[in-house]
C-alpha cells in the first residue's frame, strides 16, 4: 500500500491516491512512520548478495533455482521462493532455452560404427564416455561453426573449436583439445559417441580415436535423442551465450565469448547432474575418493 502511494504521490497527491484505494491518509502516514520489519531488514541485506551472484555468473544467466543453490553453497540459509521474490523485486530474470537446431551433415550411407550408448548417457567415472556435436552461429561476416567434446560423467567440456567452415578439421581440433586437456595418450575403455555427421565419421577423425584407444559409437536412429546430452550442451551454449545478443560481428568475437563461457561452465556453473556443483569440482571429488588415482 505505502509503495503504491509513494509511486503516485508526486503525480496525484497523497489524499487522492488514498481515496482511490479507499484508505485513510492517516493509515498511510502511520505505516510510513513504522520502522521496517525484521523481514524487510533481512531482505535489504540479502538483495545485494542476490544481485552479486546474478551478475557474477556469466552476466545474468542464473534463474531462481541456481541463485538459491549458489547462495546456500556460500552459507546463506534462505529458501528458493524467497530468492524468486527478491529477484522479481530487483527485476532479475534468468535465461531460458530456445528450440535446438540440428547442424551436422549426415555422412553418406555406408558402414557405420554401432550405437554403444543407446540413449543412456551415464558413466561411472571420467573418461568412460565422451559425446561430441557441432552447432553454428550467424555473424555479420558469415557463419561460425562450433564443436564441443563433453565428458558424460562430469558434464565437463573437454574440447571445443570455433571455425569459419564446417570441415572435418573443426571436429578433429576439438577432439585434440579434449585429449590434450586430459594429459593422457591412451584412453582404454573410452567410448566416443556422436551423431551421423560426416565430420565425426571422417577417416582422419576415426583414426585419431583409434590411436587414442577409444571406441567409436554413432547414434542408430539419426535424430537428436541419439545424442541428447551433446545437444543439451549446444542448447545451453546458445541460451547462455549466443541468443543473449541480437547479432555477432565476427567469428573472432564468437570465439572469445565461447572461451569465456567454457571457462565459467567448467569451473563455476552449477550443474544439476553433478549435484548442483561445477563439473570441475565434481571430478575433483571423484578422484579424491579414489586411492592412488591422480586427478586429470
C-alpha positions in Angstrom: 0.0 0.0 0.0 2.7 2.5 1.0 4.8 1.7 -2.0 1.9 2.3 -4.4 1.1 5.6 -2.8 4.8 6.6 -2.9 4.9 5.8 -6.6 2.0 8.0 -7.4 2.0 10.8 -4.8 4.1 13.2 -6.9 1.6 12.9 -9.8 -1.7 12.8 -7.9 -1.0 13.7 -4.3 -1.4 11.5 -1.2 -5.1 12.2 -0.4 -6.5 11.4 -3.9 -4.5 8.2 -4.1 -5.7 7.2 -0.6 -9.2 8.0 -1.6 -8.9 5.8 -4.7 -7.6 3.0 -2.6 -10.3 3.5 0.0 -7.9 4.0 2.9 -7.5 6.9 5.3 -4.4 9.1 4.7 -3.6 8.7 8.4 -3.2 5.0 7.8 -0.7 5.7 5.1 1.3 8.1 7.3 1.2 5.7 10.2 2.5 2.9 8.0 5.3 5.1 6.8 6.3 6.1 10.3 6.7 2.5 11.5 10.2 1.0 11.4 11.0 -1.7 8.8 10.1 -5.2 9.9 12.7 -7.8 10.6 11.9 -9.4 7.2 12.3 -6.2 5.3 15.6 -5.5 7.0 16.8 -9.1 6.2 15.7 -8.6 2.6 17.7 -5.4 2.4 20.8 -7.3 3.5 20.1 -10.2 1.1 19.3 -8.2 -2.0 22.9 -7.1 -2.7 24.0 -10.8 -2.4 21.4 -11.9 -4.9 22.5 -9.1 -7.3 26.1 -10.1 -6.8 25.6 -13.8 -7.6 23.4 -12.9 -10.6 26.0 -10.5 -12.1 29.0 -12.7 -11.4 27.6 -15.8 -13.2 28.0 -15.0 -16.9 26.3 -11.7 -16.7 22.9 -12.8 -15.5 22.4 -16.4 -16.6 21.1 -17.9 -13.4 17.4 -18.2 -12.6 16.0 -18.5 -9.1 16.9 -22.2 -8.6 20.6 -21.8 -9.3 20.8 -18.5 -7.5 19.3 -20.2 -4.5 21.8 -23.2 -4.7 24.8 -20.9 -5.1 23.8 -18.7 -2.1 23.3 -21.8 0.0 26.8 -23.0 -1.1 28.1 -19.7 0.3 26.4 -20.2 3.6 23.2 -18.2 3.1 20.4 -20.3 4.6 17.5 -19.0 2.6 14.5 -20.5 0.8 14.1 -20.8 -3.0 10.8 -18.9 -3.0 12.3 -16.0 -1.2 15.1 -15.8 -3.8 12.5 -15.8 -6.5 10.6 -13.0 -4.8 13.7 -10.9 -4.3 14.7 -11.5 -8.0 11.3 -10.1 -9.0 11.7 -7.1 -6.8 15.2 -6.5 -8.3 13.9 -7.1 -11.9 16.3 -10.0 -12.4 15.4 -12.8 -14.9 17.4 -15.9 -15.8 17.8 -17.1 -19.4 15.6 -19.7 -20.9 16.3 -22.2 -23.5 15.0 -22.0 -27.0 14.4 -24.7 -29.6 17.6 -26.6 -30.7 18.6 -26.8 -34.3 20.3 -29.8 -35.9 23.5 -28.7 -37.6 25.7 -31.7 -38.6 25.7 -33.0 -42.2 24.8 -36.7 -42.3 27.5 -38.9 -43.8 26.9 -40.8 -47.0 25.1 -44.2 -46.5 27.7 -46.9 -45.7 29.1 -48.9 -42.8 28.9 -47.1 -39.5 30.1 -47.8 -36.0 27.5 -49.4 -33.7 25.4 -47.4 -31.3 27.0 -48.4 -27.9 25.1 -45.8 -25.9 21.5 -46.4 -26.9 20.4 -43.1 -25.4 21.7 -44.0 -21.9 24.0 -41.0 -21.2 25.6 -42.2 -17.9 29.2 -43.0 -17.0 30.7 -44.5 -13.8 33.8 -42.3 -14.0 35.6 -39.7 -16.1 36.9 -40.7 -19.5 34.5 -43.6 -19.9 32.0 -41.8 -22.3 32.5 -38.7 -24.3 30.0 -37.1 -26.6 30.6 -34.7 -29.5 28.5 -32.4 -31.6 28.5 -29.3 -33.7 26.4 -26.1 -33.8 26.5 -22.8 -35.7 26.3 -19.1 -35.1 25.3 -16.4 -37.6 27.7 -13.4 -37.6 27.8 -10.3 -39.7 30.7 -11.8 -41.6 29.2 -15.2 -42.2 28.6 -18.3 -40.2 30.7 -19.5 -37.3 30.7 -23.3 -36.6 31.4 -24.5 -33.1 32.4 -28.0 -32.0 32.2 -29.4 -28.4 33.5 -32.6 -26.8 32.0 -33.3 -23.4 32.7 -35.9 -20.7 29.4 -37.5 -19.8 30.4 -38.3 -16.2 31.0 -34.7 -15.1 29.5 -32.8 -18.0 32.8 -31.1 -18.3 33.6 -29.6 -21.8 37.0 -31.1 -22.6 37.5 -29.7 -26.1 36.0 -27.0 -28.3 36.7 -25.2 -31.5 35.2 -22.3 -33.5 35.8 -22.1 -37.2 34.6 -20.4 -40.4 34.0 -23.6 -42.2 32.1 -26.9 -41.5 35.0 -29.2 -42.2 36.4 -32.4 -40.6 39.3 -30.4 -39.1 36.8 -28.5 -36.9 35.7 -31.6 -35.1 39.2 -33.0 -35.1 40.6 -29.9 -33.5 38.0 -30.1 -30.7 39.0 -33.7 -30.2 42.7 -32.9 -30.0 42.0 -30.3 -27.3 39.9 -32.9 -25.3 42.8 -35.4 -25.5 45.3 -32.7 -24.5 43.2 -31.4 -21.6 43.2 -34.9 -20.0 47.0 -35.2 -20.3 46.7 -38.8 -21.5 48.0 -40.6 -24.6 45.7 -43.6 -24.3 42.1 -43.9 -23.1 41.4 -47.6 -22.6 37.7 -48.2 -22.2 36.6 -44.8 -23.5 33.6 -44.7 -25.8 33.3 -41.6 -28.0 29.7 -41.1 -29.1 28.4 -38.7 -31.8 25.6 -38.5 -34.4 25.9 -39.5 -38.0 27.6 -36.3 -39.1 30.2 -36.7 -41.8 32.7 -34.7 -39.7 32.7 -37.4 -37.0 32.8 -40.3 -39.4 35.7 -38.9 -41.5 38.6 -41.3 -41.7 41.1 -38.9 -40.1 38.8 -38.4 -37.1 38.0 -42.1 -36.5 41.7 -43.0 -36.9 42.6 -40.4 -34.2 40.1 -42.0 -31.9 41.6 -45.4 -32.6 45.1 -44.1 -31.9 43.9 -42.8 -28.5 42.4 -46.2 -27.7 38.8 -45.0 -27.8 35.9 -46.9 -29.3 33.6 -45.1 -31.7 29.9 -45.1 -31.2 27.3 -43.5 -33.5 23.6 -43.0 -33.0 21.5 -45.5 -34.9 18.2 -43.6 -35.3 19.6 -40.4 -36.7 17.7 -38.0 -34.5 18.6 -35.7 -31.7 17.7 -38.2 -29.0 20.6 -40.4 -30.1 23.0 -37.7 -29.0 20.8 -35.8 -26.5 23.5 -34.9 -24.0 25.7 -33.2 -26.6 22.6 -31.5 -28.0 21.9 -30.2 -24.4 25.3 -28.7 -24.2 24.7 -26.9 -27.6 21.3 -25.7 -26.2 22.9 -24.3 -23.1 25.6 -22.6 -25.2 23.0 -21.0 -27.5 20.9 -19.9 -24.5 23.6 -18.6 -22.2 25.8 -17.0 -24.8 24.6 -16.7 -28.4 20.9 -15.7 -28.1 21.6 -13.0 -25.5 22.9 -10.7 -28.2 20.9 -9.6 -31.3 23.9 -10.2 -33.5 27.6 -11.1 -33.5 30.1 -9.1 -35.5 32.7 -11.8 -36.4 33.9 -15.3 -35.8 36.6 -14.0 -33.6 34.1 -12.3 -31.3 32.2 -15.6 -31.1 35.4 -17.5 -30.3 36.3 -15.1 -27.4 32.8 -15.4 -25.9 32.9 -19.2 -26.2 36.3 -19.3 -24.4 34.8 -17.2 -21.6 31.7 -19.3 -21.4 33.5 -22.7 -21.3 35.8 -21.5 -18.5 32.8 -20.4 -16.5 30.8 -23.6 -17.4 33.6 -25.9 -16.3 34.8 -24.1 -13.2 31.8 -22.2 -11.7 28.5 -23.1 -13.2 26.3 -25.3 -11.0 25.1 -28.4 -12.8 22.1 -30.4 -11.8 23.6 -33.7 -13.0 26.6 -33.1 -10.7 24.5 -32.5 -7.6 24.5 -28.7 -8.2 28.2 -28.2 -8.2 30.6 -27.3 -11.0 31.9 -30.1 -13.3 35.5 -29.5 -12.3 34.6 -29.8 -8.6 32.6 -32.9 -9.3 35.7 -34.5 -10.9 37.9 -33.4 -8.0 35.5 -35.1 -5.6 35.6 -38.3 -7.6 39.4 -38.5 -7.7 39.7 -37.6 -4.0 37.8 -40.8 -3.2 40.0 -43.0 -5.4 43.1 -44.5 -3.7 46.3 -43.5 -5.6 44.4 -42.1 -8.5 45.7 -38.8 -9.8 43.2 -36.1 -10.8 43.0 -35.3 -14.5 
